[in-house]
Amino acid sequence: MGRKEKDKELALAKLNDKVIPINKPKGVSTYDCVRKLKRTYPFSRIGHAGSLDPLATGLVLILTGQATKLSSYIMDLPKKYRAVVKLGERTDTQDATGKVTERGEWKHVSEEDLRKVLTRFVGKREQLPPMYSALKHRGVPLYVLARRGEEVKRNPRVVETYRLELENFNPPFFEIKVHCSRGLYLRVLAEEIGDTLGVPSHLYSLVREEIGHFKLDDAVSIDEVERLLDMENPGFTLSEAMKHLKEVELTDAEVRRLKNGIPPKFDPVSRGNLTPGSMVRLTLPDKSLGAIAEVRSPGDVRLRRVFI
């Protein structure tokens, strides 16, 4: 076996079936990050768990091998952002990349005014997705239609903001920290805050700092992905990636049945005080992930994803 083949084997052994946090720079798309890793390493399957706009920087999660099956579970995790909003200008994209479509006075806005307004956006509410988004209309991303000057009807979505804190007030700019559910658009939030203040506004900059238990501090720069092979334990294993789900350790007999597609039958109370409807990760004796399952009732466990 030649050196090149050995390097490929090493890369697959260390980096396949992993969730790899990447620190995305400004001006680079999430797909650029995926392509960079695919060019660098010989993955047969690779994807991501949620895109981030080219304007934004911060955490994106690249999924390799069987980790691509985890995409929907990871995308459902709450996110934390740090955003800077500019008052006095509305843009056609609702962010700093667009053309200014409206200007307005902002000097009357006080820090107290802003703090009062921010409280209105905490909790559950409906939000209209922007045209400049990756959502699709008849198979075409909305941002493609928006660039053509087209606008289509979108239905509001229920989103939730868990915390919204003012970090810095330096008008016409202010900085906020946002802890929110999946589906909330920060560019829309920036404009909504301005509208409530009676001032045109747009999203000036954005950093994604956390996705569930994944943190930006764990991420590797896109320009340094070659360093992943030098790390002892790069990325997150399937089980580590799903650690937000309660763990149920399988017995040897249950593992044998799982390999044949047969779910375990157990009492939810005795195996971790699980509530009906809860999602769990079924782990093997070596702590690797065997499956993701839903506990329906005592003795009724439904397999959702199997990894052995």
C-alpha positions in Angstrom: 0.0 0.0 0.0 1.4 3.4 -1.0 1.7 6.5 1.1 -1.3 8.2 -0.6 -3.6 5.2 0.2 -2.3 5.1 3.8 -3.1 8.8 4.2 -6.6 8.2 2.9 -7.2 5.3 5.3 -5.9 7.4 8.2 -8.2 10.3 7.2 -11.3 8.0 7.0 -10.4 6.3 10.3 -10.1 9.6 12.2 -12.6 11.8 10.4 -15.4 9.7 9.0 -18.7 9.3 10.9 -17.9 12.6 12.7 -19.5 16.0 13.3 -16.7 18.5 12.6 -17.2 22.1 13.9 -15.9 24.7 11.4 -15.4 28.5 12.0 -16.8 30.0 8.9 -15.3 33.3 7.8 -17.2 36.2 6.3 -17.8 36.0 2.5 -17.7 32.2 2.4 -20.8 30.0 2.1 -21.5 26.9 4.1 -21.3 24.9 0.9 -17.8 26.3 0.4 -16.8 24.8 3.7 -18.3 21.4 2.7 -16.4 21.5 -0.6 -13.2 22.4 1.1 -13.3 19.3 3.3 -14.4 17.1 0.4 -11.4 18.2 -1.6 -9.1 17.7 1.3 -10.4 14.3 2.5 -11.8 11.3 0.7 -15.3 11.2 2.2 -17.9 9.2 0.4 -20.7 11.2 2.2 -20.5 14.7 3.5 -23.0 17.4 4.4 -23.9 20.0 7.0 -26.3 20.7 9.8 -27.7 24.1 8.8 -26.3 26.8 6.6 -25.0 30.2 7.6 -25.2 33.3 5.3 -22.0 34.5 3.6 -22.3 37.7 5.6 -22.2 35.9 8.9 -19.3 34.2 10.6 -19.0 31.5 13.2 -20.1 28.0 13.8 -21.1 25.6 11.1 -21.2 21.8 11.6 -19.9 19.5 8.8 -21.2 15.9 8.9 -19.2 13.0 7.4 -20.2 9.4 6.7 -23.0 8.2 9.0 -23.1 11.5 10.8 -25.1 12.8 7.7 -28.0 10.9 9.2 -28.0 13.2 12.2 -28.6 16.4 10.3 -32.3 16.9 11.2 -31.7 16.2 14.9 -28.8 18.7 15.1 -30.7 21.3 13.2 -33.4 21.2 15.7 -31.0 22.3 18.5 -31.3 25.9 19.8 -28.7 28.4 18.6 -26.8 31.4 20.1 -25.9 34.4 18.1 -24.2 37.7 18.5 -25.6 40.3 16.2 -25.0 44.0 15.4 -27.9 46.0 14.0 -27.7 49.3 12.3 -30.4 51.9 12.8 -31.4 54.4 10.2 -31.2 52.3 7.1 -33.5 49.6 5.6 -32.0 47.4 2.8 -33.6 45.1 0.2 -31.8 42.1 1.7 -32.5 43.1 5.3 -28.7 43.0 5.9 -25.5 44.9 5.1 -25.1 43.3 1.7 -28.2 44.9 0.2 -29.1 48.2 -1.3 -30.5 50.9 1.0 -34.2 51.3 0.3 -35.1 53.7 3.1 -33.4 56.1 5.5 -34.8 57.5 8.7 -33.9 59.4 11.8 -32.5 57.4 14.7 -31.0 59.9 17.1 -34.1 60.0 19.3 -33.8 56.3 20.2 -32.5 55.8 23.7 -31.0 52.8 25.3 -34.0 52.5 27.6 -36.3 52.6 24.5 -34.4 49.7 23.0 -34.3 47.6 26.1 -38.1 47.9 26.4 -38.6 46.9 22.8 -36.3 43.9 23.1 -38.5 42.3 25.8 -41.4 42.1 23.2 -39.4 39.6 21.2 -38.8 37.1 24.0 -41.0 34.0 23.9 -42.9 32.2 21.1 -44.3 34.2 18.2 -44.8 34.1 14.5 -42.1 35.4 12.1 -42.3 35.7 8.3 -39.3 34.1 6.6 -37.3 36.5 4.4 -37.1 36.3 0.6 -33.3 36.1 1.0 -33.2 32.7 2.5 -32.5 29.1 1.5 -36.2 28.1 1.8 -37.5 26.8 -1.5 -40.5 27.7 -3.6 -41.4 25.0 -6.1 -37.8 23.6 -5.8 -36.1 27.0 -6.2 -34.3 28.7 -3.3 -36.1 32.0 -2.3 -32.8 34.0 -2.6 -32.6 33.0 -6.3 -36.0 34.4 -6.9 -35.2 37.5 -4.8 -32.2 38.2 -6.9 -34.4 38.1 -10.0 -36.6 40.7 -8.4 -39.4 38.2 -7.7 -41.4 37.9 -4.5 -43.6 35.0 -3.5 -46.0 34.4 -0.7 -44.5 32.9 2.5 -46.3 31.5 5.5 -45.3 32.8 8.9 -43.5 30.3 11.2 -43.7 29.8 14.9 -40.3 30.7 16.4 -39.1 31.1 20.0 -36.5 33.4 21.5 -35.3 32.2 24.9 -33.1 35.1 25.7 -32.4 38.5 24.1 -29.8 40.7 25.7 -28.5 44.1 24.8 -24.7 43.9 24.9 -23.7 47.3 23.5 -25.5 50.5 22.6 -23.5 52.7 20.3 -26.0 54.4 18.0 -26.7 54.1 15.2 -25.4 50.6 16.0 -26.3 48.2 18.8 -25.2 44.7 19.6 -27.5 41.9 20.9 -27.0 38.3 22.1 -29.8 36.0 20.9 -30.6 32.5 22.2 -33.3 31.1 19.9 -35.0 28.1 18.3 -34.5 26.7 14.9 -36.1 28.8 12.2 -35.6 32.3 13.6 -34.1 34.7 11.1 -31.8 37.3 12.5 -32.0 39.6 9.5 -35.8 39.6 10.0 -35.4 40.2 13.8 -33.1 43.2 13.1 -35.8 44.8 10.9 -38.6 43.9 13.3 -36.8 45.6 16.2 -36.4 48.7 14.0 -40.0 48.7 12.9 -41.1 48.5 16.6 -38.9 51.5 17.3 -40.3 53.3 14.3 -36.8 53.4 12.7 -35.6 51.6 9.5 -32.9 49.1 10.4 -30.9 46.1 9.1 -28.6 43.4 10.3 -25.1 44.7 10.1 -23.1 41.7 11.2 -23.7 38.2 12.7 -21.7 35.6 14.6 -23.1 32.1 15.4 -21.5 31.1 18.7 -23.3 27.9 19.7 -25.6 25.2 18.3 -26.9 23.2 21.2 -23.8 21.8 23.0 -21.5 22.6 20.1 -19.4 25.7 20.6 -17.4 28.0 18.4 -14.4 27.5 20.7 -14.4 23.8 19.5 -14.2 24.9 15.8 -11.4 24.7 13.4 -10.8 27.5 10.8 -11.7 26.6 7.3 -8.1 27.4 6.3 -6.7 24.9 8.8 -8.8 21.8 8.1 -5.5 20.0 7.2 -4.7 20.2 11.0 -7.6 17.8 11.8 -5.4 14.8 11.1 -2.9 16.1 13.7 -5.5 16.1 16.4 -5.9 13.1 18.7 -9.7 13.2 18.6 -10.9 15.6 15.9 -14.6 16.3 15.8 -17.5 14.6 17.6 -18.4 11.0 17.4 -22.0 10.1 16.6 -22.8 9.4 20.3 -21.0 12.7 21.5 -23.0 14.6 18.9 -26.3 13.3 20.3 -25.4 13.7 23.9 -28.4 16.0 24.3 -30.6 12.9 24.1 -30.8 10.6 27.2 -28.6 7.6 26.9 -29.8 4.0 27.2 -27.0 1.4 27.4 -27.9 -1.8 25.6 -27.1 -5.3 26.8 -25.2 -7.7 24.6 -28.5 -9.5 23.8 -30.2 -6.2 22.9 -27.3 -5.4 20.6 -27.6 -8.7 18.8 -31.3 -8.0 18.2 -30.7 -4.4 17.1 -28.3 -5.7 14.4 -31.3 -7.6 13.0 -33.5 -4.4 13.2 -35.3 -5.5 16.3 -35.8 -2.7 18.9 -35.1 -3.3 22.6 -38.1 -3.8 24.9 -37.7 -2.2 28.3 -39.5 -0.3 31.0 -38.8 3.4 30.5 -38.7 4.1 34.3 -36.1 1.5 35.1 -33.9 2.6 32.2 -33.5 6.2 33.0 -37.0 7.4 34.1 -37.9 8.2 30.5 -41.2 9.8 29.6 -43.4 8.6 26.7 -42.5 10.3 23.5 -38.9 11.1 24.4 -36.1 10.5 22.0 -33.1 8.5 23.3 -29.7 7.3 22.0 -29.2 3.6 22.3 -25.5 3.0 22.9 -23.4 -0.2 22.6 -21.0 -1.5 25.3 -18.1 0.5 23.8 -20.2 3.7 24.1 -20.7 4.1 20.4 -24.1 5.0 19.0 -26.2 2.0 18.0 -29.5 3.9 17.2 -31.7 6.8 17.9 -35.1 5.7 19.1 -38.4 7.0 20.4 -39.9 5.6 23.6 -43.6 5.3 23.1 -44.7 3.3 26.1 -43.4 0.5 28.3 -42.1 -2.2 26.0 -42.8 0.0 22.9 -39.6 1.5 21.5 -39.5 2.7 17.8 -36.2 2.9 16.0 -35.7 6.1 14.1 -32.1 5.8 12.9 -29.8 2.7 13.2 -26.1 2.9 12.9 -24.9 -0.7 13.2 
